[in-house]
Structures are given as structure tokens and as C-alpha cells.
Amino acid sequence: MRVNLVLTSICILLFASNCKKNQSLTEKPTEQTVLIDQAHAFFSAATNHLGPVAGANPRITTPKTVNWEKAKVVELSRGKAVLAPIKYEKDLFIRTTQGGQNNFHLSNLTWLLVYQVNGGYHAEMVTALPDTNYLRHPQGPFSGFVYVEDWAGNTLAKYLYDGKNILKYSSTPPSSVRSLDVAPLEVCYQLTGYNYSLAMPDGGYAWAEAPVCMPSMVPLEDPEEYSGGVDYGSVAGGGGGGGSASSSVNDFIIYPGRNIIGNIRDYLKCFTFNMESDHTYTVTVCVDQPSPETRQPWTFSGSGLTGSSSIGSNPVDVGHTFLIFKEVYGTTTIVRNVGFYPASSVMPTEGNTSSQAQLADDEDHPYNIAGTFTVNSDQFQNILGYVQLGNNKGFAYDLNSNNCTTFAINAMSMGNIYLPSTIGNWPNGQGDNPGDLGEDFRANNIPGMILSTSIVAHPNTGTCD
């Protein structure tokens, strides 16, 4: 049943009166505060009688809340409106045909929009699903799909933006299309989703929604043809001072490293591998755990660490493991940092876990726990010999069987240093991971290891001809 979210003028006056009672006697509320309070009161009264939503679509049935603390007032073509982010209780990932290989966290795409129409208030959910063009040019006009629904998930409208034109979904194709002797080519846009929980790594499930197909998209020429006359493109793209409903970018992607080492032999050439006693060698295994002091193989993070999977605004952090090599003799110190990465992004939720490998300079990468081993020249050379394989053509990075942590474990074994290998789980896979390795360091007395939980700078040091 469609939820009608329109209040009478009497109710609006009551809500406004209640809002004023909550204001401090010494504070004069701003226009923005008043508008948000009125929208909040209206929405609470209109939905307080609603129970759980029935259905098979997790995007609709999953419990959700409105984050009024982050609500803001936006200027739309029809006037001021209130826009507030919606938070889903489950971690739902969304992928669309237009979004390419990108996954999105649904809570970063969906907003509640409250505005006045015909003297009363109206509320609706706006879900913006950007396409690859908008992801490449997020400062430009929004392009992609916009779903407009009521709080119960009933569809109010669906719009397709290409950056210039707007198409509106119609369940009945226009007469101009129905009259054609030859059926037009049908192009469909699919939305698929995946639910994953850290607490139940094997309990995830996938779903797909009914596709939106051409030619059921009707050109929209008059802005007043919008539901309520609202320009949803400005809402989705953050226009008019609003927050962008699609500002969140790729979710659950393991990215390539930043400072790629093009020639690993040249990068390591300053090491002497001298067997004399005045030359000392150490190898440090640095671990950046996704959630420090826990075994979680991945977690959500508000801001990412450069070089990890949480690059930019990606909220998923899988952490990272890398190696620091150090040689000291006389007054000379040589230090080099090496990390193992995929050469192209991998996406476990889509079964894409493998890529050509590449090595990167991780001297700027943070960590929260590390183990240092003193080795002889032969051990040092053997470990570095394995590390150099990471740039070889055909040598693969595989999230499940040869990721950054596996690579460090295997490299150290070439120097007869055997690190624990504890397997963690993630969507569509399992394997070594920084969360478990860090806790293995903390819990085990690994022979010859000096444990450190103090974060110190580790820049590359030393040059040679």
C-alpha cells in the first residue's frame, strides 16, 4: 500500500509549536534549524504507525533510519527542501549496469527528501545510482539512474540521466513506439545487490531487481513533469548547495599501489650483501590491520589509508602488509620499503580476485604492529630474491591465494623465517590477511622477532652510484 505523507495545516502548526518548545529560551533558531525540525516532526508523525515492510527485495525490506543530525537544507527548483541521509541496518552493496565494475554501499546513495507541495509536506526516498561517466567527472551534471520511492518502498518515479537529457520510466511504452512495425532494440539496465556481515562472513546473499528496459523510458522535456516538480538531478549531483547522494565512490575494491617501483633491481641496487661482521641486516614485516588489535579481515572506515583498499572515500579497508629492508655498515644506512599490490583493481564481491602483480614503494604507508628480524647476508639476499618476482610478467596477485600478506609470508620463508598463516574470510573468498597476521604477531613468541606496536617513520634512506 502506498504511504501518503501529506499533513493537514493543523498538524503542521502543532509540529511547529512543539519545535519551538524544544528551543532554548536564549537561542533564536535559524531558518535551517526550523525547516529541519518541521521536516523531522512531519516525517515522524507520518511513519510512526508503520511496521516492518514485507517483500523479497532486501533494499526495500531492510530496516533503515534517517540521520537527522546530518540533515541539511537545499535549494531546489521549487524552493527550499530538507535532505537527510538514510542509514540501512545491514551492509548492502549495490552494483548497476551503468556503474561498470564499481560497487556502492547503499547507505551512501540514499537520502530522504522532504519538501512542501500544495500547502502540505511530502517526503520521499531518493536513491542515486551514478554511471561511469559521472564517476569520472563528479563535478559535472549528474548522470545515471535516480529511483524515487516512498518510505515503504513503493515506486513513485524512475529517471535516467545522461548529463544532458532526462528520461522517465513508464510502465506502458509511448504510442509512437507501440505503432512501429518493427520492435525497437531493447536495452535493459539491471540493479544487483549483495549483503555481507562481518559477524557472519558465510551468511551473505545476493539479489537482483527487475530491470528497467528501453523503450519504456519516455523523454522528459518539461521540468514540471517531475513528481512534484523536483529536479532530482540536482539532488543526486549535489546541486543547489545540497549534499551529493552519489558522492560515495567505489566500494569493496582492492586498488593498485601509489608509488609503483618500475625497476626493482635498480631500486634495491644499493644493498651490498657483504658477509663481513660489520654489516648488519634486518627485515621488518609491517602490518596495517583494518581494525587494530582484532582479527577482522576487513572493516568499514570513514576515510581510507593511501595505498590500502580504502583509498580516497572508499569506506572498505582491508589493511596491508609490507616489508622494510635495512642494511647498516660504518656510517652508512640503506633502507628500502616494498609492498605487493595488484596492477589493476580486484573486486571480491564480483568474483574478480586476480590481477598481474606489481611492487610499490610503501615508505609513506602507516602500520600499527610490526615484527623485525635480524638476518645474515645470505638470508637477506634470498628474501630480496623472492621479492623481485613481484614485478615479473605473469606473476599474479590473487586476493585469496597470493595477496600482500601471503607474499610477505612466502618471502620471509626464503630466509628460513616462518610466520604464522591464519586464514580469514571475506565475500567470495578467504586467505591470509593483515588482521590475523597482526594478532598472530601479538599472540605468538615467534623465534628471533622483535615486536613493536609503536608507529615510527620509515623513509627510504641511502643512495649509491
N, C-alpha and C positions, 0 to 999 in steps of 0.2 A: 504494500500500500504506500502511495506517495505521501511523504510528510509535508504538510502545509505549514510553513514557517512565517506566517503573517500575523502580526499582533494588531489589536484594535488600538485606537488612540488613547483609550482609558488606561490600558495596560502599559503603554509607553510612558504615560505620565507617572504611573505608580513606580515604574522601574527608575525613572529619572529621579523621583523623590527619594527612593532607597539609596541611590548612588550618592545623593547629596548628604544623607545622614552619615555615610561612611567617611566623608571627607573631614579632615581636621578643621576645627573652627578657625584655626590661624592660617590655613592654607587656601589659596584660591585655585581651584582646579583649572588646568589648561584645557583648551578646546580638544586636544588629542586625548587627554585623560577622560573627559566627559564622553566623547564618542566611543572610546573603547569600553568604558563602564556600561554605557547603554547597550552596546552590541553584546557584551557578556551577559547582562541581565536578560535581554531578549532571548538569546540562544539557550540559556539555562532553563528558562521557563518553557520554551517551546520543545525541549528534548527531555525534560526530567521524567516524563512518563514512558519513555521508550525503553523496551527491553532488548535482549540480545537479537541481533539480526540473523535470520535464517538464510541458508543458501549453501552453495558449494564453492563459491569463489572466496578464497582467503583475503583478497584485497577488500572485499565488502564485509565479510563476517568477523574479521579480526578486531577485537576491541581497540578503541583509539580514544585519545583525549586531545583537547585543544590547549596549547601552551599560550595562555593569555599574557604571561609575563613578557613574551616576545612579540606581542601584537603591535601593529603599527597602523597609522592612518595613511592611506594612499589616495592620490588624486586620479580618478577615472574620468572618462568622457562624460559621464552622467553626474559627476560630483564626488564628494569625499566618501570613502568606504573604509572599513576596518579589515585588515588582513592578518591572520594569525596562523602560525604553523601547527600542523597536526602530527601527533606522535602515535605510532602504532605500537602495541604492546609486544609484538613479535618482530623479529628481524626479517623483514620481507624484502627480497631483491627483485627488481623488475628489469626485463630486457624487452626492447621493441625492435621490429623490423627496421625502422628508420634509424635506430640508435647504433647500428653496426654491432661491433663486438663489445660494446660497453654495457655494464650492469649498473643499476641505480638502486640506492636504498630508498624505499617508498616514503619513509618519513621525511626525506629531503625534497620530495617532489610535490607534496600535497598540502594545501592551505585551505583554511576556512575563510570565505569572503562574506562579509555582512554589509548590506547597503540598504538604502531606503528606496522604495518604489511605490507609487500611488498612495503616498501618505503613511505607509507602514514599512516594517522591516522585513527583509528577506535574507536568508542565509543559504549558502551552497558550498559544496566542496569543489575545489579546482585542482586537478592533477595535471601537471605539465610534463610531457614526455618529449624531451628535445631530440632532434635528429642530429646527424653527424655534422651538418653544416653549422648549426648553432653551437655545437661543442667546440668547433674550430674557431668560431667568431662570436663568443658570448657577449660582446659589447654591441653587436648589431641587433636588428629586429629578430624577435623570436621565430623559430621555425621548428615544426614538429606537430604532435597531437596535443590537444587540450581536452580532457574529459571533465564535464560539469555534471555533478550529481548532488542529490540531497543527502542528508546525514545517514539515511537508511540505505544508501547506495543505488537508489533509483536514478536512471539516466535522465538528465534534463537536456543535455546537448553534447555533441562531439564536434570539434573543429580541427581542421587540418590547415596548418600554415606553411607556406613555402618561402617566407620572408617578404613576399610582395602581395600575394593573393590569399584569400581565405575561402575554404570550402567548409560547408556544414553538412553533417551526416543526415540523410533522410532514409527512413526505412523503405520508402517507395521511390524507385528511380524516377526522375523527371520525365514528363511526357515526350520530350524531344528525344530521349534515349529509347523509350519504350516503342516509339514508332519506327525505329530503324529496322531495315530488312535484315541486316547482319548484326549479330550481337557484338557489342564493343568488347575489346580486350579487358578482362577482369584482373585488376591488381588489388591484392589484399594486404593489409597491414596487421601484423599479429603482435599481441602482447602476451608474454610468458612471465611466470614468476617462480620464485624459489624461497622456501622458508628454511632457515637454519638456526640452530640454537647451540651456544657454547656448552650448555648443560647436557644436551642430547645430540652429540655430533652425528649419530647414526639415525636420528629420527626426523631428518628433513624430508620435505616433499615438494614436488613441483606441480604447477598447474598452468593452464593456458586459458585465455579468454576468447570469446567468439571474435573472429577477425572483422575489421572494418574494410569493406571492399568497394572499389570503384565498380560501376558508376553511381554508387549511392551517395556520393559527395557532391552537393549542389553548390555552385558558385555563390558567394555572398558578396553582393555589391553595396548594399545599404547597411551602414553600421547599426541602424535601428532594428535590423533583423536578428541581432543578438538577443539571447534570452535576457530580457530586462534592459537591453541597450548597453551592456557591459562589454568593453574591449578586453577580452581575455588575453589577447596577445601582450598587452601592456602589463597585465598581472603576471603572466608567465615569464616575461622578459625583464621584469623589474622596472618598467616604465613609470613615470609619474611619481618618482620617489618611493616606489614600493620595493619590497624585497623580492628577489627573483625566486620564483617557485622552482626553477630548474637550475639554480646556481650550483647545486651539488653536481660534481662530475663523477667520473668512473669509479664504481665500487668494485671491490674484490678483484683487483688486478695487481699482479706482481710485475713491477716495472724494471726496465734495464737500469744499470747504474749510471751515475752522472759523469764522473771523471774517468772516461774509458782509457785503458792502457793499450795503445796501438801496437807497440813493440815491447813485449815483456822482457826479452833478452836485454834490450837497451836499458829498460827500467831497472833491472837488477844488476847491471854490469859492475857497479862499484864494490860489490862484495868480493873478498879476496879468497875465501875458502882456505885460509892458511892454517896449517895444523900446529903451528908454534903455540906454546902455552900462553904467550902474551896476547893472543887473540881470543876473545870470548864471544860466544854466540847464544842468543836467546830467541825463542819463538813464543809469541803471546797469542792466545786464542781469545778474541774479544766477542762477547755475546751481548747483543741488544735484544732483551726479552720484550715481547709485545706488552705483557703485563708483569713488571718486575716482581721477582720473588714468588712467581706462580708458574705452573706448567702449561698455562694456556698457550696453544699453538698460534692463536690469532685473537685479536680483540678489536673493538671499535675505538677510534681515537678522534678527538675533535680536530687535531692538527697533526700532520704527519712529520716524520723524520726524513730529511733529504737522503735519498739513496735507498730507503726501505720501500715497502709496498704502499706506505701511507704518503707518498709524495703529493705535494700540493694540498688539495682539500679532500683527498680520498680518505674516508673515515676508517678504512680497514688497515690494520697494522699487523704484519706477520713477523716483524722483527728482522734481525740479520745477524750473521756470524761472519767474522773476517779475521785475517791474520796480520800480525806485525812482526817483521823480521829485523833483527838488530845485531850488528857486529861492532865491537869496540876493541881498539888497539892503540896504545900510546895516547895521544890527544885526539885521535880520530874516532868519530862515531858515525855509523851508517845506519839509517832507518828507512824501511820501505813498508807501506801498507798495501795489502792486496785483498780484494773482495771478489766473490764469484757471483755472477748475475746471468739472467737470460739476455740474449741480444735483442729479443723482441718480447713484448708483454705476454704473460701467460695468465689464463683465467680458469681456475679450478672448477667454478660453478658451471662452466660450459664444456668441461672435459678437455680443455686445451692446457696441458700441463708441461709441454716440452718446447724447447727452442734451442737454436745454436747458442753455445755459451760464450761469455766474454768476461774479461777481468777489468776491474776498475780500481782506481786509487781511492782508498777509504780513509785518508788521513783526517778528514773532517767529520767522519761518521761517529756518532756517540755510541756508548755502550753502558751497561750497568753492572756487569760482572765479567771477570777475565781470569785466565789461568796462564802463568808464564813458566816456560820450561827452559832450563839451561842445557844446551846440546853441544856436541863436538862438531868439528868441521864436516865430517862425513854425513852425519845426521842432518845438519843444516843444508848441505848440498842436495841430499836425497829428497828432503821435503820440498825445497825450491824446484827440483827437477819435476816433481809431480805437479806443482802449482803451474808451471809453464804450459802444461797440457790444456789449461783452461782457455787459451786463446787459439788452440788448434782448430782448423776447419773440420767439422764433423763431430767435434767433442760437444756433447749435448748437456744443457741444463735441463733437468727434469724435476719438477716440484716434488714428486713422490719418491724418486729413487736417487737423485743426484742434485740436491739443492745446495744452497750456500753452507748449511751445517754439515751435510754429508760430505761435501768437498773438503771442508776443514778436517773432519774426522779421518778421511782417507789420506789426506796429505800428511797429517801427523803420524799415521801408521807407517809411512815410508821412513820415518826416523825412529821406528820402534817405540813410539809413544801411542798407547791405545786408549782412546777416550770412550766413555760410555755412549751407547747408541740406544736411546729410548724413543719409541715410536708414538707420535701424536696423530690426531685425526682432524680432518677438515672436509668441506664438501667435496665429494667425488675423489677422496684420496687420503693418504696417510704417509708418514715418513719422519725422518729426523727433523728437528726444529729447534730454534733458539730457546723457546720456553723450557723445554725438557732439558736441553744441554746445560743451561744456566743453573737449573735446580740440581742436576747431576753433579756439577762442579761444587755446589754448596753442600751437598749431602755426602759426597764420597771423598775418601782420602786417596786421591789419585797420586801414584808414586811420582816424585820429582816436581810436582806442581806447586807453585806459589800462588795462592788465591788472592784476588784483590776485588773489593767492591767499591773502591774509590775511583771516580772518574777523573782521569788526567788527560791533558792534551797529548797527542801522539803524532806530531807533524813529521813528514819525511825530512831526513837530515843527511847532509853529506853529499858532495859532488866529486866527480872524477873525470879524467880525460877519456 
